[in-house]
Amino acid sequence: MDLQARKLSIIDWVLHLHDEDSLKQLEKICSKYSYIHPPSISNEEMYSRHLKSVKNIEKGKLTSHSAAKKRFGV
């Protein structure tokens, strides 16, 4: 089973879960690994970032793929 199918399978399982203890355990896991879910940003902030990116591209300020991977530790 590929990764996307596994994710969907887990989502489906959670949607049909009626056990309060299991839900509490999942919430505990999610809170422990808060870095998995970065804080959401507003549409205005996303638009502002988009405009900044477009301006950087127009000015030729680009980051190579390998530099981006290195920055994010991939």
C-alpha positions, 0 to 999 in steps of 0.5 A: 500500500502506498503512503497516500493510501495508508494516510487515507486509511488512517483518516478513515479509521479516525473518522469512524472511531467512537472510543474516547480513550483512543482519541485522547491517546491520538491527541496526546501524540499530536500535542507531543509532536507539535512540529508536525503541524506548524501554526496556520497562517492567514490568507493575508500573510500567505498573499504577502509571502507570495508577492515577496516571492514573485518580487524575488524571482523578478530580481533573480534572487533564487535559491537552488534546490540543494541549498533549500534541502540543506536549509531544511535538513533534507 
